[in-house]
């Protein structure tokens, strides 16, 4: 995940189209989102490091594997079934970040074809990411934003879903708003939100669940979990953390006021 800083944004065009009372409501809602995100930042750094769970070999290959801030993949883990999906990316090179595990790759091909039929043209930004690549990205974000802020946008090495070969960041085929907050306002993001589960994918870090996942809302980051689990998670509107009962008691949503 390569992420922009979290910020409250309302475009000038959007604001001009609203009644003054509506405009005030929009800003208030976005400030509430920011408050929730800042609450997450505070609580995340109160979590004891001993809660970190290292994966055992029996669980690593599971399509439904939970990888997050507390569930860590082994240093040397690399899926043995990585392939190049027959799907467009915003770059031409045949490199690791274009690869996915075979089942996820076939599902991505179907998802992009389905989106195209509905008039939405998607392309990959980043898929599989090695431990070394994640380490470089993580340290770059830490230097730029500081450790506490960076860890709400970027996973520590070993804790990135990209290393599973089951996650991919998508954007419009023209590359606009790639892994940026502005993607949320595009019709392609709305299509993913409504249809990704039909292909076995979920939007992994949904809006309103920041205090559970520990990451900002990322409409571009989708994760393959298989059709059965994706349908269940979508129907119940829950995250993988909630499904596995893997969130912690002091990760509660902020109180009103």
ABEGO torsion letter per residue (X at the ends): XBBBBBBBBBBAAAAAABBAAAAAAAAAAAAAAAAAAAAAAAAAAABBAAABBBBBAAAAABAABBBBAABBBBAABBBAABBBBBBBBABABBBAAABBBAAAAAAAAAAAAAAAAAGBBBBBABBBBBAAAAAAAAAAAAAAAEAAAAAAABBBBGABAAAAGABBBBBBAAGBGBGBAAAAABAAAAAAAAAAAAAGBBBABBBGAAAAAGBBBBAABBBBAEAAAAAAAAAAGBBAAAAAGABBAAABBBBBX
